[in-house]
């Protein structure tokens, strides 16, 4: 995994603030092309950093339920996250986040190259045979793409039996492609829904 960059993206999304702390010293040797042993150490450090201001619970299928405290005393940010399958994804896509929003659960794609907040990228998602196209909103300093409510309805229905979610984001000069394993999605949504109502 592209651990250093994934960590930064997860920190931004988990906090919901668009402000991430700079990587700590344990992450300075994490980059592309590191050895498998170093990648494992980076992975462990990444999750330690995510959990510093958050509570993280491993769920079925590689999902993580992340609760981040609001430093201003507001409601905790709660999300269920899954990283991409790095073997089948561009380096610019980090993962998928389902998060508690004002009007229910929101679907957010996490990117590693910030996008202009002025753009509204077209996103094509494929889960099994079900294809959907959306116009996304760029949020959190360009690090995330918020999909419309129709994507949340798909997550609660058509995506439930799929094992992977294929992603294509129309960006220039080239589109961003990737795949997110979504096996275990029903369990992730169940835990997320319980935590959204408890906030």
N, C-alpha and C positions, 0 to 999 in steps of 0.2 A: 504494500500500500504506500501511497504517497503521504507518509504519516505526518511530516511536519506541516504540510499545507492542509491536510485534512484536519489536523488539530486546530489550526487557526480558524478554519471555516466552522468547525463544530463549536468552538468557543463563541464565535460571533452569533451563530444561530441559537445556541442554547441560552445565551444571555438575553437575546431579543433586543439588544441595545444598539447593535452596529459598532460597538466599541470592544475590541479584544485587547487583552494584555499582550505585550510583546512576548515572543517565545522565551522561556527561561533557559538557563545555561544547559540543561540536559537535552534541549532540542537543537542546539547549535550544530551538532554533527549529523543531523537528519536531513538528507537530501536525496535526490535521484541517484541510483546506482550504488547505494550502500550495500554491504554484505547482509545476508539473511539474519545473522546474529545481531548486527547493529539495527536492522529494521525491526526486529522483535523488541530490542531495548527501547527504540523510538516509539513503538506502538504502546508499550507499557507506560512510558513517560507521557505520551499524548493523553491517554485516558486519565492518568494522575492529574494532569493539568486541567482537563475538562471537569474532573470531579472536585477540584479545589473549591470552586464557588458553586458547585452543583452536587446533587445526589444522583447517581447513575445506577440503574438496575439492568442487568443483562436479561433479555427476554428471548423467547423461542425464535429460531431462524436468524439469529445475528442482530436482531433489533435491540436498541437500547432505549430505555425510558429515562429521560433526563429532566430533573427539576432544578431550576436555577433560581436562587434568591434574588429578589429585586433589592438593590442597595438602598433605594429610596423608600422602602417599606411597602411597596405595592404588592399585588398578587404575584406569586411565583410564576416564572415561565416554565411551562411543561410541554415536552415534546417526545415523540417516539422517532428515533433516527435510525437510518441504515446507510452504510457507506456503499459505494458502487462496487461492482465486480471490476477490479482494476485491469484485469486481462482483456476485458471487452469494452473498456471505456477510455475516452480521451482524458488526458491529464488535466483538463479544465473543469471536469465535473467531479464533485466530491460525494454527493449522496442525496438522499431524500429525507425530508423532515415532515412529520405530521404533527401539528402543534395546536394547542388550545387557542382559539381566537375569540373575538367578541361575539361572533355569530355562529360558533361551533368549531369543528375541527377544520384546520386549514392545511392545504398541501403546498409544500415549499420545496423547490429544488435548490441545492446548495452548489454554488460554482466557485472556482478557485481564482478566476480572473475577473475582477470587478467589471460589471457592465454599467453603461451610462443609465442613470435614473430617468433620463428623458426617453429611453426606448421602451417599447412594449413588444418584446420578442415573441414570435410564434413558436409554440412548443407542440410537438407531436409525441404522443405516448401510445405505446402498444403493449397490452397485457393479454397474452394468448392471442385470440383472434380479434379482440376488441381494440379498435383504433380510435383515438380521440385527439382533437386539435384544439388548442387554447391560445389566447393572447394573455401573456403573463405580465405582471407588474414587477418592476425591479425595486427591491426593498433592501434594508439593512446595509446601506452604503455600497450597494451594487453586488453584494456577496450572495444574494438569494433572489429567487424568482417565485413570487406568490401566484398560484394558479387560482382561477375563479372557483366559485362554489360547486360548479358541475364536477370538478375533479374530486372534491370531497365525497360527492354522491357516488362516483365511480369506485373510490377506495372502499366505500361501505357496501358495495354491491358487486359489480363486474370484476373487480380486481381480486376478490376474496379467494378464488381458486387458482390464481395464476402463480407461477413460480418466479417470474422475472417481469420487470417493467423496462421496456426499451424506451430510451429518451433521445429525442432530437430537438435541439434548440437552434433556431435560425439566427445565427450571429454572423457578422462580417469580420474578416474576409472568408472564414470558413465556419460551417455549422459545428456545434458541439454534439457529439454522439456518446451514448453510454448505455449501460444496463445496470439496474439495481435489483438484487435478489429480494423478492417480497414474500417468500414463503414465511409463514408465521404472522402475516398481516392481520388476520382476525384477532389473534391474541394481543398483538400490539395495540390495535384499535380499542379492544376491550379495556386494557389497562389505562390507556390514554383517556378514554371517556370517563372512567371512574375518577381519575385525577383531575380532569377538567371540572367535573361537577363539585369536587371537594375544595376547589380553590376559594 
